Amino acid sequence: MNYILDTNIILAIKNKSFPFDDNNMDFWNFLLELAQQNYFKLPEKVIDELESGTDPLGMWIASNKADFKIATLSVLTNSSLTRVLTLYDSVRGTPLTEEEQDYLDRCADPYIIAHALTENSIVVTAEVMGGIDRNMNIKKIKIPLVCQRLGVPYISELRFMWELSQKYAELRQEQSIEI
């Protein structure tokens, strides 16, 4: 199984666990290696958000984006994005305003979910399930709610870090056998 990551996961890893600095480059290079193996991918919209800053992480993502990126075209040429956007529209039971539709067009969230639908992947997000009401602002409809409604699996940052630790142990075991 592979994963589609929300922007907030990369930022949470950087801000909480593995600052993007020389002391942690082994971890970041491990992530790059996993991306090259298609263990996880970042939608173009996520890459756009990450590289919009001029910090070292943004520049590193930009210089390695071919290894991380899953092209938006794949979700635009099938019904996945339409299904996700339609669900956002129906969650509250009221149509999206033009402003809300514009927000969703710029936001990475629908693309993350649509890629997971297209790629049969697991969404990784730091967002948590929230309730809904008819007057809810579209920005408060969280990824887990949309995933749940569409039957798309999702996991938390902590679970993803556990999965990474297992993958790391597996890869290191394989390397020790080869030696």
C-alpha positions as CSV (number, residue, x, y, z in Angstrom):
1,M,0.0,0.0,0.0
2,N,1.2,3.5,-0.6
3,Y,0.4,6.9,0.9
4,I,-0.7,10.3,-0.3
5,L,0.5,13.0,2.1
6,D,-1.1,16.2,3.2
7,T,1.1,19.3,3.5
8,N,0.6,19.4,7.2
9,I,2.3,16.0,7.6
10,I,5.6,17.2,6.1
11,L,5.4,20.4,8.1
12,A,4.6,18.5,11.3
13,I,7.5,16.2,10.8
14,K,9.8,19.2,10.2
15,N,8.4,21.2,13.1
16,K,8.0,18.5,15.7
17,S,10.3,15.5,15.1
18,F,13.0,16.0,12.5
19,P,14.0,19.7,11.9
20,F,15.3,20.2,8.4
21,D,18.9,20.6,9.2
22,D,22.3,18.8,8.9
23,N,21.6,16.6,12.0
24,N,18.5,15.1,10.4
25,M,19.4,14.8,6.7
26,D,19.6,11.0,7.0
27,F,15.9,11.0,7.8
28,W,15.0,13.4,5.0
29,N,17.1,11.4,2.5
30,F,15.2,8.3,3.8
31,L,12.0,10.0,2.9
32,L,13.3,10.8,-0.5
33,E,14.3,7.2,-1.0
34,L,10.8,6.1,-0.1
35,A,9.3,8.6,-2.5
36,Q,11.5,7.3,-5.3
37,Q,10.2,3.8,-4.5
38,N,6.6,5.2,-4.7
39,Y,6.0,4.4,-1.0
40,F,4.3,7.8,-0.8
41,K,3.7,10.7,-3.1
42,L,2.8,14.4,-2.8
43,P,0.2,15.9,-5.1
44,E,1.3,18.8,-7.2
45,K,-0.8,21.1,-5.0
46,V,1.0,19.9,-1.9
47,I,4.4,20.5,-3.5
48,D,3.2,24.0,-4.5
49,E,2.3,24.7,-0.9
50,L,5.6,23.4,0.4
51,E,7.9,25.1,-2.1
52,S,6.1,28.4,-1.8
53,G,8.3,29.2,1.2
54,T,12.0,30.1,0.8
55,D,13.1,27.9,3.7
56,P,15.5,25.0,3.2
57,L,12.8,22.4,3.2
58,G,10.9,24.2,0.5
59,M,14.0,24.5,-1.6
60,W,14.8,20.8,-1.0
61,I,11.3,19.7,-2.0
62,A,11.5,21.9,-5.1
63,S,14.9,20.4,-6.2
64,N,13.5,16.8,-5.7
65,K,9.9,17.4,-6.8
66,A,10.1,14.9,-9.6
67,D,10.7,12.1,-7.0
68,F,7.8,13.3,-4.8
69,K,5.2,14.5,-7.3
70,I,2.1,12.8,-8.5
71,A,0.7,14.8,-11.4
72,T,-2.6,16.6,-11.1
73,L,-3.5,15.5,-14.6
74,S,-4.2,11.9,-13.3
75,V,-7.1,13.1,-11.2
76,L,-8.4,15.6,-13.8
77,T,-8.7,12.9,-16.4
78,N,-10.9,10.6,-14.3
79,S,-13.9,11.1,-12.1
80,S,-12.1,11.2,-8.7
81,L,-11.8,14.9,-8.4
82,T,-15.4,15.4,-9.5
83,R,-16.5,12.9,-6.9
84,V,-14.5,14.7,-4.2
85,L,-15.8,18.2,-5.1
86,T,-19.3,16.9,-5.4
87,L,-19.0,15.5,-1.9
88,Y,-17.8,18.8,-0.5
89,D,-20.8,20.4,-2.1
90,S,-23.2,17.9,-0.5
91,V,-21.7,17.5,3.0
92,R,-23.5,20.6,4.3
93,G,-26.6,20.1,2.1
94,T,-26.2,23.5,0.6
95,P,-24.4,24.4,-2.7
96,L,-20.9,25.9,-2.6
97,T,-20.6,29.6,-3.2
98,E,-18.3,30.8,-6.0
99,E,-15.8,31.9,-3.3
100,E,-15.9,28.4,-1.7
101,Q,-15.4,26.7,-5.1
102,D,-12.5,29.0,-5.8
103,Y,-11.0,28.1,-2.4
104,L,-11.3,24.4,-3.2
105,D,-9.7,24.9,-6.6
106,R,-6.6,26.4,-4.9
107,C,-6.6,24.1,-1.9
108,A,-4.6,20.8,-1.8
109,D,-7.2,18.9,0.2
110,P,-9.6,17.8,-2.6
111,Y,-6.6,16.8,-4.7
112,I,-5.1,14.7,-1.9
113,I,-8.3,12.8,-1.5
114,A,-8.8,12.5,-5.3
115,H,-5.3,11.1,-5.7
116,A,-5.9,8.5,-3.0
117,L,-9.1,7.5,-4.8
118,T,-7.3,7.2,-8.1
119,E,-4.2,5.5,-6.8
120,N,-6.0,3.3,-4.2
121,S,-3.8,4.9,-1.5
122,I,-4.1,5.9,2.1
123,V,-4.3,9.6,2.9
124,V,-2.0,10.8,5.7
125,T,-3.2,14.0,7.4
126,A,-2.9,15.7,10.8
127,E,-6.5,16.9,10.4
128,V,-9.0,15.2,12.7
129,M,-12.7,14.4,12.1
130,G,-15.0,17.2,12.8
131,G,-18.8,17.6,13.0
132,I,-20.8,19.3,10.3
133,D,-23.7,21.7,10.2
134,R,-25.6,23.3,7.3
135,N,-24.0,26.7,7.8
136,M,-20.4,25.3,8.1
137,N,-17.7,27.2,6.3
138,I,-16.1,25.0,3.6
139,K,-12.7,25.4,5.2
140,K,-13.9,23.5,8.2
141,I,-14.8,20.4,6.3
142,K,-11.8,18.2,7.2
143,I,-10.1,15.6,5.1
144,P,-11.1,12.7,7.4
145,L,-14.8,13.5,7.0
146,V,-14.5,13.5,3.2
147,C,-12.4,10.4,3.2
148,Q,-14.9,8.6,5.4
149,R,-17.8,9.5,3.2
150,L,-15.9,8.3,0.1
151,G,-14.5,5.1,1.7
152,V,-10.9,6.3,1.4
153,P,-8.6,5.1,4.1
154,Y,-6.7,7.7,6.1
155,I,-4.3,7.7,9.0
156,S,-2.7,10.2,11.4
157,E,0.8,11.6,11.5
158,L,1.6,9.3,14.5
159,R,0.5,6.2,12.6
160,F,2.5,7.3,9.5
161,M,5.6,7.7,11.7
162,W,5.0,4.2,13.0
163,E,4.7,2.9,9.4
164,L,7.9,4.7,8.5
165,S,9.7,3.1,11.4
166,Q,8.6,-0.3,10.2
167,K,9.7,0.4,6.7
168,Y,13.0,1.6,7.9
169,A,13.6,-1.6,9.9
170,E,12.5,-3.7,6.9
171,L,14.9,-1.9,4.5
172,R,17.8,-2.1,7.0
173,Q,17.1,-5.8,7.5
174,E,17.2,-6.3,3.7
175,Q,20.5,-4.4,3.5
176,S,22.1,-6.5,6.3
177,I,21.1,-9.8,4.5
178,E,22.7,-8.5,1.3
179,I,26.0,-7.8,3.0
